[in-house]
Amino acid sequence: MASNPSLLAIIFWGIVTFSLLVVIHEGGHFFAARAFGVRVHEFMIGLPGPALRYRSKRSGIAYGVTAIPLGGYVRIAGMEPGAEDELLGPALKATAVAGAMDSGTLADTLRIPRDRASSLLRTLEDWGSVQHRAGDEGDVYRPLVTSAEDVDPAQLLAGERRHVYAGLKTWQRITVLSMGVLMNLLTAILLLTVTLSIVGYPQPSLTLAGVAKASPAAAAGLTAGDSLVAIDDRKLADWPALLAAVASRKPGDSATVSYLRAGTPRTVTVVLASHKQGRLPFLGVISKETQYRPSPFKAAGLSLQWTGLVFVAIAQFFNPATFATSIQGARSVVGISVETARAASSGVADYVYIVALLSLSLGVMNLLPLPPLDGGKIVLELVEKVMRRPIPKAVSLGFSLAGALLLFSLIGYLMYSDVIRYVIAGTG
């Protein structure tokens, strides 16, 4: 049983790892939005709250670190769900002409209730079309666009819509939503490819590390250091070939094993026994692992294979027959923090490896068609495309709330399981 790292190490590596993964994910959304000319208000490391920030004079984007530096977020203009208010254009025009606007004045100008006027101004602020300033006499919004009296409100609003998420075409919005997942997957594949190519991974060889006591191999005289060559003139290419050759026989069968000892060819006859855990044939040899370093091309192929296995593992959460097993192997932020601290203490390669696997898992999990995950948002975008109209805001928020409750329930259960596993039972 591996010893648990110190609490300080667990907290440190948990924060570093989750922040790194989320920044990579949010960076995908950020760069996609900027590529389409969409305004971005903030790109922050940590949970929303008090923060140290720097605002770029060129782009107006605020970058920084919040008081709780766990994870991160990007705030993109115009992602508010629901249909666009038909008075948004006139509200922007009135604010631009006046040079400053508060909700009461806008309500009088457009002859609408004050709460609707407040909502219009908040939407324009979210779009980056007006700037909010808290004054002694109340909230004031100053325009970031200019307009003359004769400019059509719809034309003025159309110019602003080109710079917000809501103004993008469906395929562009889906691209913005998908880029976080894609960045996680690409990061994982790159890290795995580099790590496998440089460091490699342990692979069983045909050289023996030892033999089991009272086993057929021990009875036949095989010892550590022997290199197996063939069974019954069937040449062995690797360890899986040996396992296949033994499995093709029955307990009690005799097999001629050819091997090298100190470079000298030898042959011995072995009578296979029955494994104590079943009726499978048993030889009783223990492989000596070697560090195998595949070529970059082969390492990339292995990385893609592992990516596919993560997709399969996540899918098993939705199969009643495999759900119980899948949930036992899952970890919450508690378990992941412990495992990343252990990996970091083992070396750079182990830490990079676990970061890559976590990046894969984060990317795949976010593809699930469950709001508020990216996959759920993509589904809502497709539904709106088919319906040819926006989903009502209350419905969209309801779906997101239901999805969030389901996710937090799962997270809560996993955290409870991890506390039992790592803290109370002291295993894992």
Secondary structure, DSSP 8 states (H G I E B T S, - for coil): ------HHHHHHHHHHHHHHHHHHHHHHHHHHHHHTT--EEEEEEEEEEEEEEEE-TTT--EEEEEEEEEEEEEEETT---S---TTHHHHHHHHHHHS-B-HHHHHHHHT--HHHHHHHHHHHHHHTSEEEEEETTEEEEEESS---TTS-HHHHHHHHHTTSGGGS-HHHHHHHHHHHHHHHHHHHHHHHHHHHHHT-EEEEEEEEEEE-TTSHHHHHT--TT-EEEEETTEE--SHHHHHHHHHTS-TT-EEEEEEEETTEEEEEEEE-EE-TTSSSEE--EEEEEEEE---HHHHHHHHHHHHHHHHHHHHGGG-TTTHHHHHHH---HHHHHHHHHHHHHH-HHHHHHHHHHHHHHHHHHTTSS-TTSHHHHHHHHHHHHHHTS---HHHHHHHHHHHHHHHHHHHHHHHHHHIIIIIIS---
